[in-house]
Amino acid sequence: MRVTLKLATSLDGRIATASGESQWITGEAARLEGHRMRAAYDAILVGVETVLHDDPELTARLPGRSVDQPLRVVLDSRLRTPQAAKVAGENTLILTAAEPRAIGAAKVVQIAAEDGRPTIPAVLKALEAAGATSLLIEGGGQVAASFLRADAVDVLEWFRAPVLLGVEGRPCVAALALAKLADAPKFRRLGVEPVGDDLWERYARL
C-alpha cells in the first residue's frame, strides 16, 4: 500500500497553537491542493484527537467537479468519536483496540493492538481488506509519529505557512523515541514550490 503523510504546519513544524487552534494555518491555495490530494487516494486517515478538536468532514471538495470520495478512516483506540461527529456516517471506518460499539453509521472494527493502541501493520491490513491500495494520513502528531516509527510512510507532502507558533504549539510529529541520529527516518526531497503564500515540499522515503 502506498502511504503518504500530509502535513500542514507553521514554519517551525507546528499544527496548532497550545490552545488547539489550527484552522487555518495554511492558505486557500494550499487547502485546494489538499483536496486534490484527497481525491487521488483510496482512503484518508486521522486520529481521534483530530476528530475531537476539528470535527473534519474528510471529504474531497473540488470546485466545479464531482469526485469519488475516499474511505474515511479514524484511529480511535478507546472509541471516543462522538455520535454527532461529521465522520460518524457512511463511508467511514473506525479502527479501535476496544470492544466495538455503534457510532453513527460508521463501520467499527477491532484490530490487533499494543499498549492499548492499534498496531500499524493491523491498520494497513484492515485497509487492504476494505479494498484500499493508497492511504493519505492527515494527522495528528501521534498518528504521524506512529506511522513513522513503523517505517510505513512512503511520501511526505508538507505545506508550510509563513508563520511561527513557537515551542508551545502542537508539533506535527510526536515523540519518535530515537536513541541516536542514525535511527531517524530519512527522506529524499523531490521538489519545492510556492503555493499562494505557503511552501509545498515533497519528500520520498530513502
N, C-alpha and C positions, 0 to 999 in steps of 0.2 A: 504493500500500500504506500502511495506517495503521501507524505505528511509534510505540511507547510505550517510554520508558526508565523502568524501575522502580528506585528507589534505596532501600536500607535502611541508614541511617547513624546515626552519633552526631550530637549537636547541631552539632559542628564539621565535619560532612561527611566523616567517616572510615568506611571499610567494614571495617577490620580494624586490629588492633594492629600494631606494627612487626614482630612475630614471625609475623604472618599469622593470628592467632586472630580468628575472625569469628562463630562460632556460640555463642550467638545474641546479636546486638546488640539487635534489636527483640524485642518480647514476643510471646506466643502469639496475641493478637488480631490484631496486625499480620500475623503469618505466615499466619493463616487468610484474611485479606483478600488476601494474595499468592496463595494457592492459588485463590481465587475468580477472581482476575485471570487466572491461567494458563488456567483452564478457558474463559475468554472469547476466547482468542486462537488463531489457527491454528498459530502457531509461537512457540517460546521460544528465545532465543539467549543464549549466553555465550561468553566467550573461553576458550582452553585453560588459561590461568592459573587460572581459577576451577575448572576440572575438576581440575587438579593439586593445588590447595590444599584444595578442599572435597569433591570427588567427589560432586557433586549428582546426584539422580535426574532432576530437571527434569520431574517429573510433577505433575499436579493431583490433590490428595488432599483430598476434602471429606467430612466425617463423614456417614454415613448415605445417601450417594448416589454413584452411578457417573457418570463424566463422560467425554466424548470427549477423549482425550489429545492435546495439541498436538504437532506435529512438533518434535523436539528438534534444535537446531542448535548446532554448535560451530565457532567460527572458530579454525583451527589451522594457522597458516602453515607450520610445519615438521613437522607430524604427530607431535606429542608425546603425543597422547591414549593412555593406557595400554590395553592389550588388556583388562585387568580392570576398567576404569572402568565405573561404573554406566550411563553414557550410551552405552557401546560395544555397543549392542544394536539391535534393530529399532526402526523409527520414529525413527531418528537420521540426520541429515545432517551430515557433516563437510566444511566448505569450506576448501580449502587452496591455497597457492601452490606446493606441492611436487608431485612425481610421485606420483600416487595409489597406495596400497597398502592391503591389507585391514586393518581394525581391527574385530575382532569381527564383528557382524552389521550394523554401521553402513554407510551408503552414503557413500563418499568421493568428492568431486568437486573437480577442479582448476578454479579460475576465474582471471580476469584479476587481476593483482597489480601493485603499485607499491612499490618499495623492499622487496620480499620479503613484503608483506602483501596479502591480498585487498582489492580496492577495494570501497567501499561500494556503488556502482552495480552492480558484478558480484554482490555478495551479494544485493541486492534482486532482481536479475534471476533468480538461481538459485532464490530462494524463490518467486517468482511462477511459475517453471517447475514447481516442486513443488506448485503449487496453493494456496499461502498468500496470503491477502489482508490479514492483520493479523499484526503481529510485536511480541512483548514481549521487550525486552532486559533482562537481569538482571545484567550485569557481565562483567568487572570495569572498573576505571578506564580502561584503554587502549581497550577496546571502546566504552565510553561516549564518550570523547573523539573517537574516530574517526567515530562517527555524528554527533556534534555539529559537528565540523569540516566534515562533508559536508552540513550543514543538513538532515539526514534524520530528525530527531526531531520528531514532531508533538505529543506529550504527555509530561509528566513526572509520574510517580506517586512521591512522595517520602515515605518513612516515616522519621521522626526519633525516635531513642530519647533519653531524658533522661540521657545520659552523655557525657563528654568524653574523647577519646582523645589529643588533642594533635597537634602538628605531625609527630611521628614516626610517627603512624598512617598507614595507606594511604588516599589520597584516593579519593573516589567518582568523580572525573573527573580523568584525567591531563592532561598539558600540552595546551593548545589553541593555543599559539604565537601569541597575539594581539599585534599590533603597537600597537593602540590600542583604547580602550574602546568606540568605535563599532563595532568588529568583533565584539564579544562576542555570543553567541547570546542572544536576548531572548525572554522568555515572559510571558504574562499569567496571573495567579493566578485559578484557577477556584473554589477552595474550600479550607478548612482545617477539620479536625475531629479530636477526640481519638479514638484507638483504643487502649483499655486505657491504659497509661502512656505510649504513644507519640503522636506527632502525624502526621497524614496530610495532606500538602499536594498539591494538584493544579494543574498549570500547562499551558497550551496555547501553542504557538509563535505569536509575533506575525507 
